[in-house]
Amino acid sequence: MPMNNLYEINFRNFEAIYVLAADKYRALELAGDYLKETKLFHHLEEGQYVIRQLDASVEQILRPERCHECPLDD
């Protein structure tokens, strides 16, 4: 059984979603299926996203990329 990795897919002008998948291509496939059901698939079609693998072995607060530099109390 393949080991799953944690990915953050951050869409411009939209929220980020977090996906557990074997690789980034599978993460995008799963996100695409989800977005098709929510009628938001155009975010993937337009290429308006950034995907990055997160290290699940490190303690962290999961926040969208654009908020990584924001203070926590905002």
N, C-alpha and C positions, 0 to 999 in steps of 0.2 A: 504494500500500500504506500503510495507516495506521501511524503511529508508536505503538509500545507504551510505556506508562508503568508504573512500578513501584508497586504497592500493597501495603500491609500490612493484613491483615485479622486483627484481634485479637479472639479469642473469650473471653468471661468464663469462668473456671474451665477453660480449655483453652489450648493453645498458639496462637501466631500463625502464619499462613501468609503467604507472599509470592507475589504473582501479577504477571506481565507481561500487560497488556491495554490495549486502545485507550482504554477509559474505565472508571469505577468500576462501572457497571452490568454490563459484560462481565466485569470481575474477579469480581463477585459470582456471575455465572452460572457461570464456570469453577470457582469455589470450591464452588458448590452441586453441580456434577457430581462433583467430587472427593469431597466429603463424603457424597454419596449412596452412592458405591461403598464408602466406609469405614464406613457405617452411623452417621455422626455428623451427619446433616443437621439434626437437631433444633436444633443451635446456630444455624443460619440461620433456621429457622422461628420460633424463640422471640425473634428479634431481639436476641440476646445477643452482639452484636459491635460493633466500631468499625472503620471502614475509613478509611484516610488514604493520600493519595498521597505517595510519597517522592521526593525529588530525587535521581535517579541520577547527576547530574553532580557531586555533592558526596561526598567520601570520608566514609564513616560505618560504624559497626558496627551491623549489623542485629540488633536485639534487640526482643522484644515490648514494647509500650507500657508495661506495668506494670514493666518492668525498666530503663526509660530513666534513672531516677534512681539505680539500684542501682550500687554500686561494681563495677568489672570483676573484682575478685579474689574476689568472693563465690561 
